[in-house]
Amino acid sequence: MEQSYNTCIHDGGRGSDKRRKATICSGFGDEQLFPTIQRQLRNGFSELSRDLDAKIQEAVTTHLAVVQRDVDTLRNENVVLESESDPKFRTRLETAAREIRVQLNDAIAIYARLAPPTF
């Protein structure tokens, strides 16, 4: 259709109105017009979908890594501070840190399984 519009824009002079109408009508008469538009729409949507998915994967991975780093930092700082004064607290903290690490690893594994393959 773009070609039809461009032809109409450049058409001028005596009888141009009738020629323009004929040009547009012939453009809509093309049987491949709508299948072509559908194909272009599908391809564009697929590309946008892949780009968005990649950005989401990157964001989730980044945020999970930050959470894991923060948990590790907290665990290390608390272990150093509390290990000398309260061994029971240290044990509880290590247990909680292990549980959180398992949950984070499970979340990462689930996300990796749900993520579509990259080509």
C-alpha positions as a Markdown table, in Angstrom:
| # | Residue | x | y | z |
|---|---|---|---|---|
| 1 | Met | 0.0 | 0.0 | 0.0 |
| 2 | Glu | 2.9 | 2.3 | 0.6 |
| 3 | Gln | 3.8 | 2.3 | -3.0 |
| 4 | Ser | 0.2 | 3.1 | -3.9 |
| 5 | Tyr | 0.2 | 6.1 | -1.6 |
| 6 | Asn | 3.5 | 7.3 | -2.9 |
| 7 | Thr | 2.2 | 7.1 | -6.5 |
| 8 | Cys | -0.9 | 9.1 | -5.5 |
| 9 | Ile | 1.2 | 11.8 | -3.8 |
| 10 | His | 3.3 | 12.3 | -6.9 |
| 11 | Asp | 0.3 | 12.2 | -9.3 |
| 12 | Gly | -1.0 | 15.6 | -10.3 |
| 13 | Gly | -2.6 | 17.5 | -13.1 |
| 14 | Arg | -5.8 | 17.0 | -15.1 |
| 15 | Gly | -7.6 | 13.8 | -14.2 |
| 16 | Ser | -5.4 | 13.0 | -11.2 |
| 17 | Asp | -8.3 | 12.5 | -8.8 |
| 18 | Lys | -9.6 | 9.7 | -10.9 |
| 19 | Arg | -6.1 | 8.2 | -11.3 |
| 20 | Arg | -5.5 | 8.4 | -7.6 |
| 21 | Lys | -8.8 | 6.7 | -6.7 |
| 22 | Ala | -7.9 | 3.9 | -9.2 |
| 23 | Thr | -4.4 | 3.5 | -7.8 |
| 24 | Ile | -5.8 | 3.2 | -4.2 |
| 25 | Cys | -8.5 | 0.8 | -5.3 |
| 26 | Ser | -6.0 | -1.4 | -7.1 |
| 27 | Gly | -3.8 | -1.4 | -4.0 |
| 28 | Phe | -6.6 | -2.7 | -1.9 |
| 29 | Gly | -7.5 | -5.2 | -4.6 |
| 30 | Asp | -4.1 | -7.0 | -4.1 |
| 31 | Glu | -4.9 | -10.4 | -2.6 |
| 32 | Gln | -1.6 | -10.5 | -0.8 |
| 33 | Leu | -2.1 | -7.2 | 1.0 |
| 34 | Phe | -3.6 | -8.5 | 4.2 |
| 35 | Pro | -1.6 | -11.8 | 4.4 |
| 36 | Thr | 1.5 | -9.6 | 4.0 |
| 37 | Ile | 0.4 | -7.2 | 6.7 |
| 38 | Gln | -0.4 | -10.2 | 9.0 |
| 39 | Arg | 3.0 | -11.7 | 8.4 |
| 40 | Gln | 4.7 | -8.4 | 9.1 |
| 41 | Leu | 2.7 | -7.9 | 12.3 |
| 42 | Arg | 3.4 | -11.5 | 13.5 |
| 43 | Asn | 7.2 | -11.1 | 12.8 |
| 44 | Gly | 7.3 | -7.7 | 14.5 |
| 45 | Phe | 5.4 | -9.0 | 17.5 |
| 46 | Ser | 7.7 | -12.0 | 17.8 |
| 47 | Glu | 10.8 | -9.8 | 17.7 |
| 48 | Leu | 9.4 | -7.5 | 20.4 |
| 49 | Ser | 8.4 | -10.5 | 22.5 |
| 50 | Arg | 11.9 | -11.9 | 22.2 |
| 51 | Asp | 13.5 | -8.6 | 23.1 |
| 52 | Leu | 11.2 | -8.1 | 26.1 |
| 53 | Asp | 11.9 | -11.7 | 27.3 |
| 54 | Ala | 15.6 | -11.2 | 27.1 |
| 55 | Lys | 15.3 | -8.0 | 29.1 |
| 56 | Ile | 13.1 | -9.7 | 31.7 |
| 57 | Gln | 15.6 | -12.6 | 32.0 |
| 58 | Glu | 18.5 | -10.2 | 32.4 |
| 59 | Ala | 16.6 | -8.2 | 35.1 |
| 60 | Val | 15.6 | -11.3 | 37.0 |
| 61 | Thr | 19.1 | -12.7 | 36.9 |
| 62 | Thr | 20.6 | -9.4 | 38.0 |
| 63 | His | 18.2 | -9.0 | 40.9 |
| 64 | Leu | 18.6 | -12.6 | 42.1 |
| 65 | Ala | 22.3 | -12.1 | 42.0 |
| 66 | Val | 22.0 | -8.9 | 44.1 |
| 67 | Val | 19.8 | -10.7 | 46.6 |
| 68 | Gln | 22.2 | -13.6 | 46.9 |
| 69 | Arg | 25.2 | -11.2 | 47.3 |
| 70 | Asp | 23.3 | -9.3 | 50.0 |
| 71 | Val | 22.4 | -12.5 | 51.8 |
| 72 | Asp | 26.1 | -13.6 | 51.6 |
| 73 | Thr | 27.3 | -10.3 | 52.9 |
| 74 | Leu | 24.8 | -10.3 | 55.8 |
| 75 | Arg | 25.7 | -13.9 | 56.7 |
| 76 | Asn | 29.5 | -13.2 | 56.6 |
| 77 | Glu | 29.2 | -10.0 | 58.7 |
| 78 | Asn | 26.8 | -11.6 | 61.2 |
| 79 | Val | 28.9 | -14.7 | 61.5 |
| 80 | Val | 32.0 | -12.7 | 62.3 |
| 81 | Leu | 30.2 | -10.5 | 64.9 |
| 82 | Glu | 28.1 | -13.1 | 66.6 |
| 83 | Ser | 30.1 | -16.3 | 66.3 |
| 84 | Glu | 32.3 | -15.4 | 69.3 |
| 85 | Ser | 29.5 | -14.3 | 71.6 |
| 86 | Asp | 26.6 | -16.6 | 70.6 |
| 87 | Pro | 27.4 | -20.0 | 69.0 |
| 88 | Lys | 23.7 | -20.9 | 68.9 |
| 89 | Phe | 22.9 | -17.8 | 67.0 |
| 90 | Arg | 25.7 | -18.6 | 64.6 |
| 91 | Thr | 24.2 | -22.1 | 64.0 |
| 92 | Arg | 20.7 | -20.6 | 63.4 |
| 93 | Leu | 22.1 | -18.0 | 61.0 |
| 94 | Glu | 24.0 | -20.6 | 59.0 |
| 95 | Thr | 20.9 | -22.8 | 58.8 |
| 96 | Ala | 18.8 | -19.8 | 57.6 |
| 97 | Ala | 21.5 | -18.8 | 55.1 |
| 98 | Arg | 21.6 | -22.3 | 53.7 |
| 99 | Glu | 17.8 | -22.4 | 53.4 |
| 100 | Ile | 17.7 | -19.0 | 51.6 |
| 101 | Arg | 20.5 | -20.2 | 49.3 |
| 102 | Val | 18.5 | -23.3 | 48.4 |
| 103 | Gln | 15.4 | -21.2 | 47.8 |
| 104 | Leu | 17.4 | -18.8 | 45.6 |
| 105 | Asn | 18.9 | -21.7 | 43.6 |
| 106 | Asp | 15.4 | -23.3 | 43.2 |
| 107 | Ala | 14.1 | -20.0 | 41.9 |
| 108 | Ile | 17.0 | -19.7 | 39.5 |
| 109 | Ala | 16.5 | -23.3 | 38.3 |
| 110 | Ile | 12.7 | -22.8 | 37.8 |
| 111 | Tyr | 13.3 | -19.6 | 35.9 |
| 112 | Ala | 15.9 | -21.2 | 33.7 |
| 113 | Arg | 13.4 | -24.0 | 32.9 |
| 114 | Leu | 10.6 | -21.5 | 32.0 |
| 115 | Ala | 12.8 | -19.3 | 29.9 |
| 116 | Pro | 12.5 | -20.0 | 26.2 |
| 117 | Pro | 15.6 | -21.1 | 24.4 |
| 118 | Thr | 17.8 | -18.4 | 23.0 |
| 119 | Phe | 18.9 | -18.7 | 19.4 |
